[in-house]
Amino acid sequence: RTLSRDILVLTLKTPVEYNDYVQPLRLAPADSNPVDGQVCTAIGWGFMGNNRAEENLQVANLTFVTVENCLSWSFDQPFVVNEYSVCTKPVGEHHGQPDKGDSGGPMMCYDEKVKFVDENNNAKLLYLQANYYTYNLS
């Protein structure tokens, strides 16, 4: 089993009421692609070395990496780099990054949710391209 398509679609029974704290995020257009070196933000409540979820939402800035560079990294199974993936690395040496428990969480670029955290392997991160997935809302 691999984690090459680690995604969750949550269907709510009642509509969400938007306010100053709750707003929708758009999925990226199907033809959008990250630019090498582009910096985006990932969020989550994943572990930070204490083997339990954080109480406060954590934020990390990440840089996109070309697929060619990503393929040169060695990944342990079940990590897979394929057409659904995008690679990132932390911005700088001592900046935060998503970790265990952040899988499936969003990464945002220019106010658009474009990827979901898929896998983490030694500070080299893979993201699922959410724009590959469509679903019928009717």
Secondary structure, 3 states (H helix, E strand, C coil): CCCCCCCCCCCCCCCCCCCCCCCCCEECCCCCCCCCCCEEEEEECCCCCCCCCCCCCEEEEEEEECHHHHHHCCCCCCCCCCCCEEEEEECCCCCCCCCCCCCCCEEEECCEEEEEEEEEECCEEEEEEHHHCCCCCC
